[in-house]
Amino acid sequence: MAKEKKEKQIGEISNYFEHIGVAAIKLSGALKVGDKIRIKGGENTDFEQEVESIQIQHEKVSKAKKGDEIGMKINNKVRKGYKVYKA
């Protein structure tokens, strides 16, 4: 029996700006550019993407820590409350 890899939740979507495709994410774990994340929520949202850029207060940063609220481009539409995992 294959052991399923336990994903670590590292944040939650706190806002989504559809017109620019950017999500605000409240982090409960560290995240850096180049990491792969998985976003799950609703009935049929479950996708992975690479973190290409992170912004804090409109400033580009290469990494963010637990407790930070970040903005990042998201490939698919998401909603507030969706969970973010490190893939």
Backbone bond lengths (Angstrom), bond angles and torsions (degrees), N, CA, C in turn:
res aa  C-N    CA-C-N  psi(-1)  N-CA   C-N-CA  omega(-1)  CA-C   N-CA-C  phi
1 M - - - 1.454 - - 1.533 110.26 -
2 A 1.302 117.09 123.82 1.463 121.58 -178.15 1.529 110.21 -72.91
3 K 1.317 114.91 136.68 1.457 119.84 179.01 1.528 108.86 -86.39
4 E 1.315 116.92 126.39 1.457 120.74 -179.26 1.520 109.37 -77.31
5 K 1.322 115.64 135.73 1.457 120.41 178.97 1.533 108.75 -72.05
6 K 1.315 114.98 126.23 1.469 119.43 -179.81 1.518 108.74 -79.72
7 E 1.319 115.82 121.33 1.462 119.90 178.29 1.513 109.44 -84.51
8 K 1.313 114.72 144.99 1.457 120.27 -179.78 1.531 108.63 -100.65
9 Q 1.323 114.84 122.74 1.467 117.89 176.65 1.523 108.07 -71.14
10 I 1.336 115.66 130.49 1.467 119.17 -178.42 1.523 111.98 -121.45
11 G 1.329 116.54 5.17 1.460 116.81 178.07 1.509 112.67 172.34
12 E 1.315 113.55 -179.35 1.462 121.70 -179.59 1.520 108.52 -143.87
13 I 1.333 115.74 141.81 1.463 120.36 177.71 1.530 108.08 -67.35
14 S 1.339 116.39 124.66 1.462 118.87 178.98 1.521 111.63 -105.55
15 N 1.337 116.27 -15.18 1.464 120.29 177.15 1.521 108.22 -166.64
16 Y 1.329 116.33 157.20 1.459 120.27 177.52 1.513 108.79 -141.15
17 F 1.325 115.33 128.93 1.460 121.58 -178.52 1.526 107.35 -107.87
18 E 1.328 114.98 93.93 1.461 120.97 -172.44 1.518 112.91 -59.90
19 H 1.319 118.13 -40.83 1.466 121.07 -175.69 1.528 113.43 -63.16
20 I 1.343 117.53 -22.52 1.469 119.71 177.25 1.528 112.27 -117.82
21 G 1.340 117.00 -0.87 1.463 120.52 177.24 1.513 113.98 65.60
22 V 1.323 116.07 35.21 1.463 121.01 -177.80 1.528 109.75 -118.04
23 A 1.327 114.57 137.03 1.466 120.05 176.60 1.519 109.09 -110.69
24 A 1.327 115.50 142.97 1.461 121.51 169.17 1.522 105.71 -94.28
25 I 1.321 115.79 130.90 1.465 120.80 -176.53 1.517 108.84 -126.23
26 K 1.326 115.93 125.93 1.465 121.98 175.08 1.518 105.90 -88.41
27 L 1.327 117.17 116.18 1.461 121.08 -174.23 1.523 113.21 -85.90
28 S 1.334 114.47 137.90 1.466 120.57 172.08 1.531 108.50 -115.40
29 G 1.327 115.59 11.39 1.459 122.55 177.07 1.518 109.00 -160.15
30 A 1.329 116.99 168.47 1.463 121.57 -177.71 1.527 110.66 -75.66
31 L 1.326 115.26 151.28 1.459 121.66 179.76 1.521 108.14 -147.88
32 K 1.334 116.13 141.16 1.462 118.86 177.56 1.518 110.67 -137.21
33 V 1.321 115.35 159.74 1.458 121.22 177.43 1.534 107.73 -59.29
34 G 1.325 116.17 134.23 1.459 121.01 -178.07 1.517 112.76 102.63
35 D 1.349 117.10 -19.77 1.466 120.50 176.38 1.521 109.36 -66.80
36 K 1.314 115.48 153.80 1.461 120.71 172.31 1.524 107.01 -101.69
37 I 1.341 115.18 133.85 1.467 118.77 177.54 1.522 109.37 -120.87
38 R 1.307 114.51 160.54 1.465 121.82 176.00 1.519 106.52 -128.24
39 I 1.323 115.55 131.87 1.463 120.41 -180.00 1.523 107.86 -114.56
40 K 1.340 114.98 127.47 1.458 120.28 -179.40 1.519 109.43 -128.99
41 G 1.334 114.64 139.35 1.455 118.64 176.85 1.511 110.94 175.30
42 G 1.304 115.53 165.91 1.452 120.53 179.34 1.524 111.58 60.87
43 E 1.316 116.51 -160.70 1.456 120.50 -176.94 1.519 112.76 -83.47
44 N 1.326 116.80 -34.05 1.458 117.16 -174.63 1.526 114.25 -138.62
45 T 1.323 117.71 27.38 1.457 119.43 174.96 1.517 108.45 -102.21
46 D 1.321 115.73 118.16 1.459 122.54 177.85 1.526 105.95 -163.95
47 F 1.320 117.03 100.06 1.467 119.66 -178.21 1.520 110.32 -146.64
48 E 1.322 114.79 159.61 1.457 121.71 177.76 1.511 109.00 -114.52
49 Q 1.320 115.37 150.73 1.454 120.08 172.70 1.522 108.55 -157.05
50 E 1.332 114.72 160.95 1.458 120.17 177.15 1.519 108.64 -88.41
51 V 1.329 115.41 144.67 1.465 120.83 176.36 1.525 107.35 -79.00
52 E 1.343 116.30 111.83 1.463 120.17 -177.28 1.523 112.42 -94.70
53 S 1.323 116.57 -29.43 1.465 119.67 175.06 1.515 108.78 -159.78
54 I 1.320 114.30 153.26 1.462 121.92 179.84 1.526 107.16 -130.30
55 Q 1.320 115.77 138.92 1.458 119.93 173.97 1.525 109.75 -126.16
56 I 1.324 114.58 140.63 1.469 121.56 171.66 1.525 105.59 -124.44
57 Q 1.315 117.02 122.37 1.476 121.95 -177.55 1.534 110.63 51.61
58 H 1.329 117.14 43.70 1.469 124.31 178.00 1.526 113.75 66.28
59 E 1.335 117.67 11.67 1.463 121.79 175.95 1.516 107.83 -104.12
60 K 1.336 116.41 132.34 1.464 120.59 178.16 1.524 109.69 -71.92
61 V 1.318 117.11 129.82 1.466 121.57 177.32 1.525 108.35 -130.80
62 S 1.336 116.66 160.85 1.466 119.44 -179.56 1.520 111.64 -95.22
63 K 1.349 115.93 -18.89 1.461 118.42 177.54 1.520 110.31 -153.23
64 A 1.333 114.58 159.77 1.464 120.62 -180.00 1.522 107.87 -138.11
65 K 1.322 116.08 156.12 1.459 119.75 -176.78 1.530 111.43 -116.34
66 K 1.316 114.27 170.85 1.459 121.36 178.05 1.531 109.76 -51.59
67 G 1.326 115.83 133.81 1.463 120.21 178.82 1.520 113.36 97.22
68 D 1.350 116.84 -18.44 1.465 119.82 178.83 1.525 110.22 -73.61
69 E 1.306 114.98 151.30 1.469 121.14 171.47 1.515 105.30 -110.37
70 I 1.324 116.34 117.44 1.459 120.76 -174.76 1.520 111.06 -114.90
71 G 1.311 114.72 161.41 1.453 121.66 171.19 1.511 107.92 -116.91
72 M 1.319 117.27 138.04 1.461 119.91 174.52 1.510 111.25 -153.17
73 K 1.332 115.17 150.26 1.465 121.48 177.44 1.519 108.89 -66.50
74 I 1.327 116.13 135.99 1.460 122.00 179.92 1.526 107.93 -120.57
75 N 1.339 115.85 137.28 1.467 120.73 -176.13 1.524 113.66 -73.60
76 N 1.318 117.59 -26.99 1.466 121.74 -177.91 1.520 109.11 -123.77
77 K 1.318 115.10 164.73 1.459 120.70 178.22 1.539 109.02 -72.11
78 V 1.317 116.38 135.01 1.469 121.09 178.66 1.521 109.18 -130.42
79 R 1.297 115.81 169.98 1.458 121.23 177.70 1.524 110.63 -129.18
80 K 1.320 114.39 159.71 1.463 121.47 176.13 1.540 108.49 -56.13
81 G 1.319 115.14 135.66 1.466 119.96 177.12 1.517 113.69 97.80
82 Y 1.347 118.75 -13.90 1.455 120.53 176.84 1.518 108.69 -63.60
83 K 1.322 116.56 145.80 1.458 122.59 -177.22 1.530 110.41 -91.09
84 V 1.338 114.54 143.64 1.471 121.17 179.00 1.523 107.77 -116.58
85 Y 1.323 115.56 127.57 1.467 121.58 -179.57 1.509 109.50 -120.39
86 K 1.338 115.63 153.57 1.447 119.04 171.03 1.514 106.25 -83.59
87 A 1.334 117.39 124.47 1.466 121.42 -175.16 1.527 110.56 -83.47
